[in-house]
Amino acid sequence: MADHIRSGTVSPFAGAGSPEINRSVTAATYWSNFRYIITISFFPGFPSSTKIKDTVWQSESYVRPVFAPLHRCFRSHFNIAPGSTNPVIVAHERAENVMMQWGLVPNWARDITAIHRLINARAENFKEKPIFRDLLRTKRCLVPASGFFEWKQEWGQKIPFYFYVKNDPVFAFAGLYDVWHNPAGTTLATYTIITTPANSTVAPIHRRMPAILRQEDEIRWISHYPLTAEEMQRILAPYPTELIEHNPVSDRVNNMREDDERVIQPLRGL
């Protein structure tokens, strides 16, 4: 299925108030059901569009300054799917928030309606994939998140599970981005989320998981300095098992129009 781009030039480093490239994108065919959420309601002192009642969210965790700009451009979303436009954090002259579409389009693509967009990038395959070499040097980004979903086949049906980081209401996936231009002046900024082998918490549900960055690695990941092979291996290691919690949730998440706190409410009886 083709993606449709609104015509007109949009700066890839536009601020929060700039026009969006496209919010009504028709998603391409993807190989994964992976989705994630961002709950801006946890930012201290910021207006909230939603309230979370579940006790797993009652935390006094400190939200890091690198995520502070999100409240200016993005409300809480509980069902973020491929093809949507979401905030990522890049280092330009400073760390800043940029709205991009989820599903990487390389800058050299001639026809973006025919290309298979990459929603995920396997950390183990970077050396084998030329598409990632330049991006790893100059276009690393943080993808803010509060949790993610994966599905498990049980009792003849797929049960969704919600995963989140203990005591960290907003964290970051490791991401890569690129900016595509065409001669007519259309600009499209897109991103992909890096994945790693699952840790022992996620593995019973799915063999892969997003690369969750430790707090001390977030600024290093988006810095302009190259990463050594040793740093890459350490930073993109599976997130520690003991820091991940999960619970089954209802099949509301299967409907992308469902986008409120009920999507992540624990499903009792499983």
C-alpha positions as CSV (number, residue, x, y, z in Angstrom):
1,M,0.0,0.0,0.0
2,A,1.5,3.4,-0.9
3,D,2.2,6.2,1.4
4,H,1.0,9.7,0.4
5,I,3.0,12.8,1.2
6,R,1.5,16.3,1.5
7,S,3.3,18.6,-0.9
8,G,5.4,21.5,0.3
9,T,8.8,21.9,2.0
10,V,9.0,21.1,5.7
11,S,12.3,21.6,7.5
12,P,13.6,18.3,9.0
13,F,14.6,20.3,12.1
14,A,11.4,22.3,12.4
15,G,10.2,23.3,15.9
16,A,7.2,22.2,17.7
17,G,4.9,24.8,16.1
18,S,5.9,24.0,12.5
19,P,3.5,22.3,10.1
20,E,3.6,18.6,10.1
21,I,4.8,16.6,7.1
22,N,1.7,14.4,7.2
23,R,-0.5,13.0,10.0
24,S,-2.9,11.1,7.8
25,V,-0.3,8.8,6.3
26,T,-1.6,5.6,4.8
27,A,0.7,3.0,6.3
28,A,2.7,0.6,4.1
29,T,2.6,-3.2,4.7
30,Y,4.7,-4.0,7.8
31,W,6.1,-7.2,9.1
32,S,5.6,-6.5,12.8
33,N,2.7,-5.7,15.2
34,F,5.1,-3.8,17.5
35,R,3.6,-0.6,18.9
36,Y,4.5,1.8,21.7
37,I,3.1,4.6,23.8
38,I,4.2,8.0,25.1
39,T,2.5,9.3,28.2
40,I,3.2,13.0,28.5
41,S,0.9,13.2,31.5
42,F,3.9,12.3,33.7
43,F,5.8,15.5,33.2
44,P,5.9,17.4,36.5
45,G,4.0,20.7,36.3
46,F,2.9,20.2,32.7
47,P,-0.8,20.1,31.6
48,S,-2.0,16.6,31.1
49,S,-4.5,15.3,28.5
50,T,-5.2,12.1,30.4
51,K,-5.0,10.6,33.9
52,I,-3.6,7.2,34.7
53,K,-5.4,5.4,37.5
54,D,-3.4,2.1,37.6
55,T,-1.1,1.8,40.6
56,V,1.9,0.7,38.4
57,W,2.2,4.3,37.3
58,Q,2.2,5.9,40.7
59,S,5.8,7.0,40.8
60,E,7.9,10.0,41.8
61,S,10.5,9.3,39.1
62,Y,12.4,12.2,37.7
63,V,11.8,13.0,34.1
64,R,15.0,14.0,32.4
65,P,15.4,17.4,30.9
66,V,16.1,15.9,27.4
67,F,12.4,15.0,27.2
68,A,11.1,18.3,28.5
69,P,10.2,19.8,25.1
70,L,7.7,17.1,24.3
71,H,4.9,18.7,26.2
72,R,4.8,21.6,23.7
73,C,3.9,19.5,20.7
74,F,2.5,16.1,21.7
75,R,-0.2,14.8,24.0
76,S,-0.2,11.4,25.5
77,H,-0.7,8.5,23.1
78,F,-1.4,5.0,24.1
79,N,-1.3,3.2,20.7
80,I,1.4,4.5,18.4
81,A,1.6,2.5,15.2
82,P,3.9,2.4,12.2
83,G,3.2,5.2,9.7
84,S,2.3,7.7,12.4
85,T,4.1,11.0,13.0
86,N,5.8,11.2,16.4
87,P,8.4,13.2,18.3
88,V,12.1,12.1,18.2
89,I,15.0,13.8,19.8
90,V,18.1,14.7,17.7
91,A,21.3,16.6,18.3
92,H,21.5,19.5,15.9
93,E,23.1,22.6,17.5
94,R,21.6,21.2,20.7
95,A,19.2,18.4,21.6
96,E,15.8,19.2,20.2
97,N,12.5,17.6,19.4
98,V,11.5,16.9,15.8
99,M,8.3,15.4,14.4
100,M,9.0,12.4,12.1
101,Q,7.1,9.6,10.5
102,W,7.8,6.1,11.9
103,G,9.1,4.0,9.0
104,L,12.5,4.8,7.6
105,V,12.8,6.2,4.0
106,P,16.5,6.4,2.9
107,N,17.5,9.7,1.4
108,W,18.6,8.0,-1.8
109,A,15.1,6.5,-2.5
110,R,13.7,7.5,-5.9
111,D,10.1,6.3,-5.4
112,I,8.9,6.3,-1.8
113,T,5.6,4.8,-2.8
114,A,7.4,1.6,-3.8
115,I,10.0,1.3,-1.0
116,H,9.5,-1.0,2.0
117,R,9.8,1.3,5.0
118,L,11.9,0.0,7.9
119,I,10.1,0.3,11.2
120,N,12.8,-1.7,13.0
121,A,16.6,-2.2,12.5
122,R,18.3,-5.2,14.0
123,A,21.4,-4.2,15.9
124,E,23.2,-7.4,14.9
125,N,22.9,-6.6,11.2
126,F,24.4,-3.1,11.1
127,K,27.7,-4.4,9.6
128,E,25.8,-6.2,6.8
129,K,23.4,-3.4,5.9
130,P,24.9,-0.5,4.0
131,I,21.8,1.5,4.5
132,F,22.7,1.9,8.2
133,R,26.4,2.8,8.0
134,D,26.0,6.6,7.4
135,L,23.0,6.8,9.7
136,L,25.0,5.3,12.5
137,R,27.7,7.9,12.1
138,T,25.5,11.0,11.8
139,K,21.8,10.4,12.3
140,R,21.2,8.7,15.6
141,C,18.1,9.7,17.6
142,L,16.2,9.1,20.7
143,V,12.6,7.8,20.4
144,P,10.8,8.8,23.6
145,A,8.5,6.1,25.0
146,S,6.7,5.0,28.1
147,G,6.2,1.4,27.1
148,F,5.6,-1.0,24.3
149,F,3.4,-3.9,23.2
150,E,4.1,-7.4,21.9
151,W,1.8,-10.3,21.2
152,K,1.9,-14.0,22.3
153,Q,0.1,-16.9,20.8
154,E,-2.0,-18.6,23.5
155,W,-5.1,-20.7,23.5
156,G,-5.6,-20.2,19.8
157,Q,-5.4,-16.4,20.0
158,K,-2.8,-13.6,20.2
159,I,-2.7,-12.1,23.6
160,P,-1.2,-8.5,23.8
161,F,1.3,-7.8,26.6
162,Y,2.4,-4.3,27.7
163,F,6.0,-3.8,28.8
164,Y,7.4,-0.8,30.7
165,V,10.5,0.2,32.6
166,K,10.3,0.3,36.4
167,N,10.4,3.8,37.9
168,D,11.0,5.5,34.5
169,P,7.9,7.0,33.1
170,V,9.5,8.3,29.9
171,F,12.6,6.6,28.5
172,A,14.2,6.3,25.1
173,F,14.5,3.7,22.4
174,A,17.7,3.9,20.3
175,G,16.7,5.1,16.8
176,L,18.1,6.1,13.4
177,Y,16.6,8.7,11.1
178,D,17.0,10.1,7.6
179,V,15.6,13.0,5.6
180,W,14.3,12.4,2.1
181,H,14.0,15.2,-0.6
182,N,12.6,15.2,-4.1
183,P,13.1,17.8,-6.9
184,A,9.7,19.2,-6.4
185,G,10.6,20.4,-2.9
186,T,8.9,17.8,-0.8
187,T,10.9,16.9,2.4
188,L,10.1,13.9,4.6
189,A,11.9,13.0,7.9
190,T,11.5,9.4,9.0
191,Y,12.9,7.1,11.7
192,T,13.3,3.5,12.6
193,I,13.6,1.8,16.1
194,I,16.6,-0.4,16.7
195,T,15.9,-3.9,18.2
196,T,17.9,-6.4,20.1
197,P,17.4,-10.0,21.1
198,A,14.9,-10.2,23.9
199,N,15.9,-10.4,27.5
200,S,14.5,-13.1,29.7
201,T,11.4,-11.0,30.6
202,V,10.4,-10.4,27.0
203,A,11.6,-13.7,25.5
204,P,8.6,-15.8,26.5
205,I,6.4,-13.3,24.6
206,H,8.6,-12.4,21.7
207,R,12.2,-13.1,20.5
208,R,13.0,-9.4,19.9
209,M,12.6,-6.2,21.9
210,P,13.4,-2.5,21.2
211,A,16.8,-1.3,22.2
212,I,16.1,0.7,25.4
213,L,18.8,3.1,26.3
214,R,20.1,3.4,29.8
215,Q,19.9,7.0,31.1
216,E,23.7,7.5,31.1
217,D,23.8,6.5,27.4
218,E,21.1,8.8,26.0
219,I,23.2,11.9,25.3
220,R,26.1,9.8,24.1
221,W,23.8,8.1,21.6
222,I,22.8,11.4,19.9
223,S,26.2,13.0,20.1
224,H,28.1,13.9,16.9
225,Y,31.0,11.7,17.9
226,P,31.4,8.3,16.3
227,L,30.7,5.3,18.5
228,T,33.3,2.6,18.9
229,A,32.5,-1.1,18.3
230,E,32.8,-1.6,22.1
231,E,30.4,1.2,22.8
232,M,27.9,0.0,20.3
233,Q,27.9,-3.5,21.8
234,R,27.4,-2.1,25.3
235,I,24.8,0.5,24.5
236,L,22.7,-1.8,22.3
237,A,22.7,-4.8,24.7
238,P,19.3,-6.1,25.8
239,Y,17.9,-4.0,28.6
240,P,18.4,-5.5,32.1
241,T,15.7,-8.1,32.8
242,E,15.1,-6.9,36.4
243,L,14.2,-3.4,35.2
244,I,11.3,-4.5,32.9
245,E,7.8,-5.1,34.1
246,H,4.9,-6.5,31.9
247,N,1.3,-7.5,32.1
248,P,-1.4,-8.8,29.7
249,V,-3.8,-6.2,28.3
250,S,-7.1,-6.3,26.5
251,D,-7.4,-6.6,22.7
252,R,-8.3,-2.9,22.6
253,V,-4.7,-2.3,21.4
254,N,-5.5,-4.2,18.2
255,N,-7.7,-1.3,17.1
256,M,-5.5,1.8,16.3
257,R,-8.4,4.1,17.0
258,E,-8.3,3.1,20.6
259,D,-6.0,5.6,22.2
260,D,-6.6,6.1,25.9
261,E,-5.4,4.7,29.2
262,R,-7.7,1.7,28.9
263,V,-5.4,0.2,26.4
264,I,-2.7,-0.4,29.0
265,Q,-5.0,-1.5,31.9
266,P,-3.8,-4.9,33.1
267,L,-6.0,-7.8,32.1
268,R,-7.0,-9.8,35.1
269,G,-7.3,-13.5,35.2
270,L,-4.2,-14.4,33.0
